[in-house]
Amino acid sequence: MGTQYPAEPVTLSQNNTVQEVHHLLDQPEIIARREQTLTDHGFIADYILPGRYEAVGGAIVYETGGETIFPTGSPERVAPGGEYPLTSFNNGALATARTVKWGQDAYVTDEAIKRQRLQPVDRGLRKLANGMIRHIDSVALGLIGSAVKTTFKASGAWSDIERAVEDILVKTAQREQDLIGEGFDFQTVLLTPVQHAQLTAWLINSDKLPREAGNPQFTGVVSGYLDKDWVKSKYLPFNDPMILDRNFLGGMADEDLGSPGYVRSAEGVGVETKVIRDDDNDRYRLRARRVTVPVVMEPLAGFTITDTGLAA
C-alpha cells in the first residue's frame, strides 16, 4: 500500500458543505482562532492596559503608585577600592484585585447550518466577540476613569486644531515636568469616536498633514501625529480627552481555570471559546468567556483636559 496522508484541513469559508461545517464545529482550535481573529484588534482595554499578569487563585496582588524609573539619590564619585553608594527603591501600596468570569452563549441549530452553511456560526461568533469587547472595555475604561484623578482645564474652547494641539502639548509638558522624577512619557490620546472624528477633520482641513503617505484623508487614521497615538472607544464613560502613558498605567490580569474543552489564544490571554453539542435538541452551543480583571497600577500615568468644548 502507498503512504497515507491525512486529508487537507477544512478552512473557514461560506462555501463549506454542511458536513464540513459540522466538522469545523468539532475542531475547538479552529473555532478559537476564528474568535481570536474577531477580537484581536477589538479590545481597547488590552491596548490601553498593555501589562500582562497571571492571576493565581482568583486574584492578583500588586503595587499601586510610588514607583519611579529612577533610584533615590544620584551616582557618586567612587575612589579606587572605595565603597559604591547604595540606593533604595520606592514601593507603592499593596492592592488586591479579584478576577471575574465573564461569559455568554449562543445557539446554532442544525437547520440553520443546513440552510445557511457557515453564516450562522460566523454570525454567532461575531456577536459573542462584540459582546465580550463591549463589556470588558466598559469595565476597564470605567476603572481608568475612576482611577485617573488629575485634570487640567483647557485654555479655552477648542475651535480648531491649533488650540487643541497647543493645549495637548502644553498640558503634557507641564505634567511631565511636574512628575520629572517619575519618567512618564504621555504619548496616547484617548477620545470618543466623535471627538476623534472632529480632530481628524480639523487636521485634514488645516493642511498640516502629509499629502501622500499617512494622510488621514486616505487612511481615515491619525497615526503618529505629534508623535502620539490617537485612539478612540465608543465605550468611554467620560467625555473629556485623556492623555496617558499606557506603558506605566497598568494591565490585564487573566486567569487560566484549566477547564476541559476551552481553547484560548496562543498568547495565553484573551477570550476562551468552547463548542458544546446538544444532541437532544439538534443544535450547538457556542460559548465565549474571559476570566480577567483590569488593573491600574499607576493612577498618575494619566490626566484629562476639561472644558474643551468638544462634543461627546
Long-range contacts (C-beta under 8 A, 24 or more apart in sequence): 12-118, 12-122, 13-118, 14-117, 14-118, 14-119, 14-122, 15-117, 16-117, 16-118, 17-117, 18-113, 18-114, 18-117, 21-113, 21-117, 21-118, 21-121, 22-113, 24-118, 24-121, 25-108, 25-121, 25-275, 25-277, 25-284, 26-275, 26-277, 28-261, 28-262, 28-263, 28-273, 28-274, 28-275, 29-263, 31-125, 31-263, 31-273, 31-275, 31-286, 32-263, 32-264, 32-265, 32-272, 32-273, 34-122, 34-125, 35-125, 35-128, 35-129, 35-271, 35-273, 35-288, 36-265, 36-270, 36-271, 38-125, 38-126, 38-129, 39-129, 39-132, 39-133, 39-270, 39-271, 42-129, 42-130, 42-133, 43-133, 43-136, 43-137, 43-270, 44-137, 44-140, 44-141, 44-231, 44-233, 44-235, 45-136, 45-137, 45-139, 45-140, 45-141, 45-252, 45-294, 46-252, 46-269, 46-270, 47-231, 47-246, 48-140, 48-141, 48-144, 48-188, 48-190, 48-231, 48-244, 48-246, 48-249, 49-140, 49-144, 49-246, 49-249, 49-250, 49-251, 49-252, 49-294, 49-295, 49-296, 50-246, 50-247, 50-251, 51-250, 51-251, 51-252, 51-295, 51-297, 52-251, 52-252, 52-254, 52-269, 53-251, 53-252, 53-253, 53-254, 53-295, 54-253, 54-254, 54-255, 54-256, 55-97, 55-99, 55-253, 55-254, 55-255, 55-291, 55-292, 55-293, 56-255, 58-98, 58-99, 58-255, 59-96, 59-97, 59-98, 59-99, 60-96, 60-97, 60-99, 60-253, 60-293, 60-295, 61-94, 61-95, 61-96, 62-94, 62-95, 62-96, 62-97, 62-295, 62-297, 63-91, 63-92, 63-93, 63-94, 63-95, 63-297, 64-92, 64-93, 64-94, 64-95, 64-296, 64-297, 64-298, 64-299, 65-92, 65-93, 65-297, 65-298, 65-299, 65-300, 66-90, 66-91, 66-92, 66-93, 67-91, 67-92, 67-297, 67-298, 68-181, 68-182, 68-183, 69-182, 69-183, 70-181, 70-183, 92-297, 97-253, 97-293, 97-294, 97-295, 98-293, 99-253, 99-254, 99-255, 99-291, 99-292, 99-293, 100-291, 100-292, 100-293, 101-257, 101-289, 101-290, 101-291, 102-132, 102-135, 102-136, 102-289, 102-290, 102-291, 102-292, 103-287, 103-288, 103-289, 103-290, 104-128, 104-131, 104-132, 104-287, 104-288, 104-289, 105-285, 105-286, 105-287, 106-285, 106-286, 107-278, 107-283, 107-284, 107-285, 107-286, 108-283, 108-284, 108-286, 109-282, 109-283, 109-284, 110-282, 110-283, 111-282, 121-284, 121-286, 124-286, 125-273, 125-286, 125-288, 128-286, 128-287, 128-288, 129-271, 129-288, 131-288, 132-271, 132-288, 132-290, 134-235, 136-290, 136-292, 136-294, 137-233, 137-235, 138-235, 138-237, 139-294, 140-252, 140-294, 141-233, 141-235, 141-236, 141-237, 142-237, 143-294, 143-296, 144-242, 144-249, 144-294, 144-296, 144-302, 145-236, 145-237, 145-238, 145-242, 147-296, 147-299, 148-242, 148-244, 148-296, 148-299, 148-301, 148-302, 148-303, 148-304, 149-299, 150-175, 150-300, 150-302, 150-303, 150-304, 151-240, 151-303, 151-304, 151-305, 151-306, 152-303, 152-304, 152-305, 152-306, 153-305, 153-306, 153-307, 154-305, 154-306, 154-307, 154-308, 154-309, 157-307, 157-308, 157-309, 158-308, 158-309, 158-310, 159-309, 160-202, 160-206, 161-199, 161-202, 161-203, 161-206, 161-208, 162-206, 164-199, 164-202, 164-308, 165-226, 167-305, 167-308, 168-226, 168-228, 168-241, 168-243, 168-305, 169-226, 171-243, 171-303, 171-305, 172-243, 175-243, 175-303, 179-300, 182-248, 182-300, 184-245, 184-248, 184-300, 184-301, 185-245, 185-247, 186-243, 186-244, 186-245, 186-301, 186-302, 186-303, 187-227, 187-228, 187-229, 187-244, 187-245, 187-246, 188-228, 188-229, 188-231, 188-243, 188-244, 188-245, 188-246, 189-228, 189-229, 189-230, 189-231, 189-241, 189-242, 189-243, 189-244, 190-231, 190-232, 190-233, 190-236, 190-241, 190-242, 190-243, 190-244, 191-230, 191-231, 191-232, 191-236, 191-241, 192-232, 192-233, 192-234, 192-236, 192-239, 192-312, 193-232, 193-233, 193-234, 194-310, 194-311, 194-312, 195-232, 195-241, 195-310, 195-311, 195-312, 196-222, 196-230, 196-231, 196-232, 198-310, 198-311, 199-230, 200-230, 238-304, 239-310, 239-312, 240-304, 240-305, 240-306, 240-308, 241-304, 241-305, 241-308, 241-310, 242-302, 242-303, 242-304, 242-305, 243-302, 243-303, 243-304, 243-305, 244-301, 244-302, 245-298, 245-301, 245-302, 246-301, 248-297, 248-298, 248-301, 249-296, 249-297, 249-298, 249-301, 249-302, 250-294, 250-295, 250-296, 250-297, 250-298, 251-294, 251-295, 251-297, 252-292, 252-293, 252-294, 252-295, 253-292, 253-293, 253-294, 253-295, 254-290, 254-291, 254-292, 255-291, 255-292, 256-291, 257-291, 262-289
